[in-house]
Amino acid sequence: MGASDVNDTCTKSANNLSEHANEEAGDSSEPSSLQNAFGSESINADEQPSSSVDIYDPRNWENLDNKSRDILIEKGPPKIESNLVFPLDKNSRHFSYAYYSRKLKNGESMERKWLVYSKHVDKVYCFYCKLFKSNNNISLLANDGLNDWKHLSERLGKHENSVEHMTNMKTWNELKIEGALAFFEGYRTTGFATSMNIAKKLAFVMDVELTFPVKRRILRKKQYDENTHDEDVQSPEVAFEYDYFNVITDMAIASLRNRFEDLKRFESIFGFLLDSKRLKLLDESELWQCCNTFHSTFSHGDKSDVDLNDLYSELRILQGTLPNKFMSAIDILEFVKTLDCFPNIFITCRILLPVPMTVASAERSFSKLKLLKT
C-alpha cells in the first residue's frame, strides 16, 4: 500500500467517525468534529466559566469568580497572540513583542512568561501578581496595568526581581503541583473509563479490533487435598486496569508528592538566604528559627558545618550591611567573599549553591515503566 492509499484510508476512517458522532448527537446545530470526539483540545463542560467574561483578558481578573480563577490558574499565563498591531501613545511609542523576552548578561534570552498584554486597554500586567497580589501591592502590573512604554524595560526589570513577584510566582507553582496531585488522585478513580472511551474511538479510526488480548489459562490436575472451587478470573479489561493503569497513576502520584515535599524541605532549610530582600524582611525570632533549622540539618553529633550563635550574629549584621537592591544567593556569596568577615555565611552559601537542581528519580521512574511494559 502506497503513502497516498494510507492517507485516503485514514481520511475515510476519520470521516466515518465524524459521521458516527453526528448521528449520535441527533439534530444538534453544531456538528461534531474529530477533535471534539477525542476531547484533546476542547474544554470540558465542568471547566467552562460561569459567566461570559473573557477570563484570558487581564483587565477582567479583578472580578473573576472562583471557578474561572481556578481555570486560569490551571491553564497558566495566556499564550501570546501573534500579529498584533500595537497602537501608538501620545509620544508615538508602543508596546513591542521584544518585551516578552529578557536579555541576560551572558547574552542569553529568557522568556517572560508572566507578562500579559491586554489589547483592549493597551496595557501589560503580571500574571502572578495580578492573581495573587497582597493588599499592600501598589505595582501597576498587579493592579490597573502599565503602559509607560518609555520606561517599560526598567519597570519590568525591577518588578521581576521584587520579593512580591517571586513570592506570587512560588505560590502559583505550588498550586500547580497541588492541582496536579489532585488531578491524578481523581484520575485514578474516574480516568480509566474516560481513557477507554478515547482508546475505543482511536481504535475505530485506525480500524483496530476493540478487544484486549486474552491470556491463555493454564489448567493443571489438582491433588486430592486441594480446594476444588475455581478461582475468580478477572476480565482482560479489569486486569489491565489493576495491573497497569493503577500502577502508572500511583507512581505519578508518589513522584509528585515526593518532589513537592522535597521542595518544601529545601525552602525551610535555605529559604532565608535565597535573596537579599527575603533576608532583610526576617525579624529576630524568624531569623533565629532559620539559623536553628539550618544548623540542625547540617550537624552530626557534636560536629557541625557552622556555629549557630556566630551564624545568627553574622546574619544580623549582614541584614544592615547589604545594599538596598535585590541580590541573589550568588550575589550575596560574592559580597560576603569581598568583605571577608562573615565566615559562617560564606560556608552556608557554599552549601546552598552546589545543591543539584535535578535528580535521577525521573530516570528511575522511566526504568520502572520500561520493566512494566516488558
Contacts in CASP RR format, 6 or more apart in sequence:
PFRMAT RR
TARGET T0000
AUTHOR 0000-0000-0000
METHOD contacts of the structure
MODEL  1
MGASDVNDTCTKSANNLSEHANEEAGDSSEPSSLQNAFGSESINADEQPS
SSVDIYDPRNWENLDNKSRDILIEKGPPKIESNLVFPLDKNSRHFSYAYY
SRKLKNGESMERKWLVYSKHVDKVYCFYCKLFKSNNNISLLANDGLNDWK
HLSERLGKHENSVEHMTNMKTWNELKIEGALAFFEGYRTTGFATSMNIAK
KLAFVMDVELTFPVKRRILRKKQYDENTHDEDVQSPEVAFEYDYFNVITD
MAIASLRNRFEDLKRFESIFGFLLDSKRLKLLDESELWQCCNTFHSTFSH
GDKSDVDLNDLYSELRILQGTLPNKFMSAIDILEFVKTLDCFPNIFITCR
ILLPVPMTVASAERSFSKLKLLKT
1 9 0 8 1.000
9 207 0 8 1.000
10 205 0 8 1.000
13 204 0 8 1.000
13 205 0 8 1.000
13 206 0 8 1.000
13 207 0 8 1.000
14 34 0 8 1.000
14 205 0 8 1.000
16 204 0 8 1.000
16 205 0 8 1.000
17 34 0 8 1.000
17 37 0 8 1.000
17 201 0 8 1.000
17 204 0 8 1.000
17 205 0 8 1.000
18 31 0 8 1.000
18 32 0 8 1.000
18 33 0 8 1.000
18 34 0 8 1.000
18 37 0 8 1.000
20 204 0 8 1.000
21 32 0 8 1.000
21 36 0 8 1.000
21 37 0 8 1.000
22 28 0 8 1.000
22 31 0 8 1.000
22 32 0 8 1.000
24 32 0 8 1.000
25 31 0 8 1.000
25 32 0 8 1.000
34 205 0 8 1.000
35 41 0 8 1.000
35 42 0 8 1.000
36 42 0 8 1.000
37 201 0 8 1.000
38 198 0 8 1.000
38 201 0 8 1.000
38 202 0 8 1.000
39 198 0 8 1.000
43 71 0 8 1.000
47 71 0 8 1.000
49 55 0 8 1.000
49 65 0 8 1.000
49 67 0 8 1.000
49 68 0 8 1.000
49 71 0 8 1.000
50 65 0 8 1.000
50 67 0 8 1.000
50 68 0 8 1.000
51 65 0 8 1.000
51 68 0 8 1.000
53 60 0 8 1.000
53 63 0 8 1.000
53 64 0 8 1.000
53 68 0 8 1.000
54 60 0 8 1.000
55 61 0 8 1.000
55 64 0 8 1.000
55 68 0 8 1.000
55 71 0 8 1.000
55 72 0 8 1.000
56 72 0 8 1.000
56 78 0 8 1.000
57 118 0 8 1.000
57 120 0 8 1.000
58 116 0 8 1.000
58 118 0 8 1.000
58 125 0 8 1.000
58 127 0 8 1.000
58 130 0 8 1.000
58 145 0 8 1.000
59 118 0 8 1.000
59 120 0 8 1.000
59 121 0 8 1.000
59 123 0 8 1.000
61 72 0 8 1.000
61 125 0 8 1.000
61 130 0 8 1.000
61 131 0 8 1.000
64 72 0 8 1.000
69 131 0 8 1.000
72 131 0 8 1.000
73 131 0 8 1.000
73 172 0 8 1.000
73 175 0 8 1.000
73 176 0 8 1.000
74 176 0 8 1.000
74 179 0 8 1.000
76 127 0 8 1.000
76 172 0 8 1.000
76 176 0 8 1.000
77 113 0 8 1.000
77 114 0 8 1.000
77 115 0 8 1.000
77 116 0 8 1.000
77 127 0 8 1.000
78 116 0 8 1.000
78 127 0 8 1.000
80 97 0 8 1.000
80 100 0 8 1.000
80 117 0 8 1.000
81 117 0 8 1.000
81 119 0 8 1.000
84 117 0 8 1.000
84 119 0 8 1.000
86 94 0 8 1.000
86 95 0 8 1.000
86 96 0 8 1.000
86 122 0 8 1.000
87 94 0 8 1.000
87 122 0 8 1.000
88 94 0 8 1.000
89 122 0 8 1.000
89 147 0 8 1.000
89 149 0 8 1.000
91 149 0 8 1.000
91 150 0 8 1.000
93 149 0 8 1.000
93 150 0 8 1.000
94 149 0 8 1.000
95 117 0 8 1.000
95 122 0 8 1.000
95 124 0 8 1.000
95 147 0 8 1.000
95 149 0 8 1.000
95 152 0 8 1.000
99 112 0 8 1.000
99 115 0 8 1.000
99 124 0 8 1.000
99 152 0 8 1.000
99 153 0 8 1.000
99 156 0 8 1.000
100 111 0 8 1.000
100 112 0 8 1.000
100 115 0 8 1.000
101 109 0 8 1.000
101 110 0 8 1.000
101 111 0 8 1.000
101 112 0 8 1.000
102 109 0 8 1.000
102 110 0 8 1.000
102 111 0 8 1.000
102 112 0 8 1.000
102 156 0 8 1.000
102 157 0 8 1.000
102 160 0 8 1.000
103 109 0 8 1.000
104 110 0 8 1.000
112 156 0 8 1.000
112 160 0 8 1.000
113 127 0 8 1.000
114 126 0 8 1.000
114 127 0 8 1.000
114 128 0 8 1.000
114 160 0 8 1.000
114 165 0 8 1.000
114 169 0 8 1.000
115 124 0 8 1.000
115 125 0 8 1.000
115 126 0 8 1.000
115 127 0 8 1.000
115 156 0 8 1.000
116 124 0 8 1.000
116 125 0 8 1.000
116 126 0 8 1.000
116 127 0 8 1.000
116 130 0 8 1.000
117 123 0 8 1.000
117 124 0 8 1.000
117 125 0 8 1.000
118 124 0 8 1.000
118 125 0 8 1.000
118 145 0 8 1.000
121 145 0 8 1.000
122 147 0 8 1.000
123 144 0 8 1.000
123 145 0 8 1.000
123 146 0 8 1.000
123 147 0 8 1.000
124 141 0 8 1.000
124 145 0 8 1.000
124 146 0 8 1.000
124 147 0 8 1.000
124 152 0 8 1.000
125 141 0 8 1.000
125 142 0 8 1.000
125 145 0 8 1.000
125 146 0 8 1.000
126 139 0 8 1.000
126 141 0 8 1.000
126 142 0 8 1.000
126 159 0 8 1.000
126 165 0 8 1.000
126 168 0 8 1.000
127 172 0 8 1.000
128 165 0 8 1.000
128 168 0 8 1.000
128 169 0 8 1.000
128 171 0 8 1.000
128 172 0 8 1.000
129 137 0 8 1.000
129 139 0 8 1.000
129 141 0 8 1.000
129 142 0 8 1.000
129 159 0 8 1.000
129 164 0 8 1.000
129 165 0 8 1.000
129 168 0 8 1.000
130 141 0 8 1.000
130 142 0 8 1.000
130 143 0 8 1.000
131 168 0 8 1.000
131 172 0 8 1.000
132 168 0 8 1.000
132 171 0 8 1.000
132 172 0 8 1.000
133 139 0 8 1.000
133 142 0 8 1.000
133 143 0 8 1.000
133 164 0 8 1.000
133 168 0 8 1.000
134 164 0 8 1.000
137 143 0 8 1.000
137 164 0 8 1.000
139 159 0 8 1.000
139 162 0 8 1.000
139 164 0 8 1.000
140 146 0 8 1.000
141 155 0 8 1.000
141 156 0 8 1.000
141 159 0 8 1.000
142 164 0 8 1.000
146 152 0 8 1.000
146 155 0 8 1.000
148 155 0 8 1.000
159 165 0 8 1.000
161 326 0 8 1.000
162 277 0 8 1.000
162 326 0 8 1.000
163 275 0 8 1.000
163 277 0 8 1.000
163 278 0 8 1.000
163 281 0 8 1.000
163 326 0 8 1.000
166 275 0 8 1.000
174 260 0 8 1.000
174 263 0 8 1.000
177 256 0 8 1.000
177 259 0 8 1.000
177 260 0 8 1.000
177 263 0 8 1.000
178 260 0 8 1.000
180 256 0 8 1.000
181 253 0 8 1.000
181 256 0 8 1.000
181 257 0 8 1.000
181 260 0 8 1.000
184 249 0 8 1.000
184 252 0 8 1.000
184 253 0 8 1.000
184 256 0 8 1.000
185 253 0 8 1.000
187 249 0 8 1.000
188 246 0 8 1.000
188 249 0 8 1.000
188 250 0 8 1.000
188 253 0 8 1.000
192 241 0 8 1.000
192 245 0 8 1.000
195 245 0 8 1.000
196 237 0 8 1.000
200 210 0 8 1.000
202 208 0 8 1.000
203 209 0 8 1.000
203 210 0 8 1.000
204 210 0 8 1.000
211 236 0 8 1.000
212 236 0 8 1.000
212 237 0 8 1.000
212 240 0 8 1.000
213 236 0 8 1.000
214 236 0 8 1.000
215 236 0 8 1.000
217 233 0 8 1.000
222 228 0 8 1.000
234 242 0 8 1.000
244 372 0 8 1.000
247 372 0 8 1.000
248 369 0 8 1.000
248 372 0 8 1.000
251 365 0 8 1.000
251 368 0 8 1.000
251 369 0 8 1.000
255 361 0 8 1.000
255 362 0 8 1.000
255 365 0 8 1.000
258 361 0 8 1.000
259 361 0 8 1.000
266 355 0 8 1.000
268 293 0 8 1.000
269 293 0 8 1.000
269 294 0 8 1.000
269 297 0 8 1.000
270 294 0 8 1.000
270 352 0 8 1.000
270 355 0 8 1.000
271 278 0 8 1.000
271 290 0 8 1.000
272 278 0 8 1.000
272 279 0 8 1.000
272 282 0 8 1.000
272 287 0 8 1.000
272 290 0 8 1.000
272 291 0 8 1.000
272 294 0 8 1.000
272 315 0 8 1.000
273 279 0 8 1.000
273 329 0 8 1.000
273 332 0 8 1.000
273 345 0 8 1.000
273 348 0 8 1.000
273 349 0 8 1.000
273 352 0 8 1.000
274 328 0 8 1.000
274 329 0 8 1.000
274 352 0 8 1.000
275 326 0 8 1.000
275 327 0 8 1.000
275 328 0 8 1.000
275 329 0 8 1.000
275 332 0 8 1.000
276 322 0 8 1.000
276 323 0 8 1.000
276 325 0 8 1.000
276 326 0 8 1.000
276 327 0 8 1.000
276 328 0 8 1.000
276 331 0 8 1.000
276 332 0 8 1.000
277 326 0 8 1.000
279 315 0 8 1.000
279 318 0 8 1.000
279 319 0 8 1.000
279 322 0 8 1.000
279 332 0 8 1.000
280 319 0 8 1.000
280 320 0 8 1.000
280 322 0 8 1.000
282 290 0 8 1.000
282 319 0 8 1.000
284 316 0 8 1.000
287 312 0 8 1.000
287 315 0 8 1.000
287 316 0 8 1.000
287 319 0 8 1.000
288 312 0 8 1.000
291 308 0 8 1.000
291 311 0 8 1.000
291 312 0 8 1.000
291 315 0 8 1.000
292 308 0 8 1.000
294 306 0 8 1.000
294 311 0 8 1.000
294 348 0 8 1.000
295 304 0 8 1.000
295 306 0 8 1.000
295 308 0 8 1.000
295 311 0 8 1.000
298 304 0 8 1.000
298 305 0 8 1.000
298 306 0 8 1.000
298 351 0 8 1.000
299 305 0 8 1.000
305 347 0 8 1.000
305 348 0 8 1.000
305 351 0 8 1.000
306 344 0 8 1.000
306 347 0 8 1.000
306 348 0 8 1.000
307 344 0 8 1.000
310 343 0 8 1.000
310 344 0 8 1.000
311 344 0 8 1.000
311 345 0 8 1.000
311 348 0 8 1.000
314 342 0 8 1.000
314 343 0 8 1.000
314 344 0 8 1.000
314 345 0 8 1.000
315 345 0 8 1.000
317 342 0 8 1.000
318 332 0 8 1.000
318 336 0 8 1.000
318 342 0 8 1.000
318 345 0 8 1.000
321 339 0 8 1.000
322 332 0 8 1.000
322 335 0 8 1.000
327 335 0 8 1.000
329 349 0 8 1.000
329 352 0 8 1.000
329 353 0 8 1.000
330 349 0 8 1.000
330 353 0 8 1.000
332 345 0 8 1.000
332 349 0 8 1.000
333 346 0 8 1.000
333 349 0 8 1.000
333 350 0 8 1.000
333 353 0 8 1.000
336 342 0 8 1.000
336 345 0 8 1.000
336 346 0 8 1.000
336 349 0 8 1.000
337 346 0 8 1.000
END
